[in-house]
Amino acid sequence: MKDNEQQKPQSNASWWQRFSAGLSEFYHAPYRQTMARAARDEEDFFMLMMFAESLGIDNPASFYTLELQPLFLEYFHEWHTRMGMDKCPFDHVGCC
C-alpha cells in the first residue's frame, strides 16, 4: 500500500506537468508566427541601424554601433539577401 501511495503523487505531478505543457502550447501556438515575424522585423531594423553608415545613410548612433559590426558581419549576408540586395553592397566585404 505504501508503494502505491508514494507513486500516486508522482503520477499526479507528471500528469499536471503534461497538462500544463498542453495548455501552454494551446495558448502560444496561435501567436508563435506573429512573435517570430516581430522578432525578425526587430532584428532587421537593428541590422539596418548598425550598417546604415556603411550603406551611406546618416546614422546618429554610428559611434555606438561601429564596434558591433564585426560581431554581426557573419549575419550580414543573410540580412542583405532578405532585404532584396542580391550582391553585397560593400566593396571591402566579400560575403557573396
N, C-alpha and C positions, 0 to 999 in steps of 0.2 A: 504494500500500500504506500509506503513512504517513497518508493521509487517513482510511482505514478504521480504522486503529489508534487515531487520535485520536477518532473518532466513537464507537467502541465503548464506552469508559469513560463517555461522556456518556449513551449509551443505557442502560447498566447502572445508572448513578446515577439516571436518570429512572425506570427500572423499579423500582429499590429504593425510591424515594420513593413511587411509586404503591402498591407492595406494603405498605410501612409505613403509608401512609394507610388502606389497606383493612383491615389488621389493627387499627389504632386504631379505625376505625369499627365493626368487628366486636365489639370489646371494649366500647366505650362505648355502643352502641345500646341494649342492654337496660336500662341504668341511667339513660338520659337523662331519662325521665319521672319516675323516682324522685328524681333530683337536682333537677329543676325544681320538683317538689312541695315538697321540703325547703327550697329557696331561697325559695319563695313563703310557706311557713309561717314561716320566719325573718323575712321582711320584714313579714308581718302582725303578728308579735309585737313587732317593733321599732316599727311604727306605733302599736300599742296602747300601748306604753310611752311613746312620745313624746306622744301626745294623751290619755293617761289622766287627767291633772289637769284638762284641759278637759272631759272627759266625766264628771267627778265621782268618779273613782276615785283614792284616795290613791296617790301615786307618790313614793317616797323619792328618786328620781333626777330629779325635775322641775326642779331647779336647772340640771342639765346638759342636759336635753332641751328646755328652753324656747327656747333660742336656735336650735335646729334646726327648729322648727315652721315658720317662714316658708319654709325651703328645701323642705320636703316637703309644703307645703299644696297644690301642684298635683297630687300623687298621692292626696290625701285623698279625693276623690270616688270614685275607682276602689276605694279601700280600703273605704270605708264601705258602698258598694253590694255588694261582695264579702262583707262581714261581715253582710249582711242588713238594714241600715238603709236604707230606701227614700229617706228625706229626710235632709238634713244635720242632725245633732243640735245644731249651734251656731247661735245667733241672729245672731252677728256675722259669720259666713262664709256668703256666698251662692253656694255651688257648685251647688246644684240649682235 
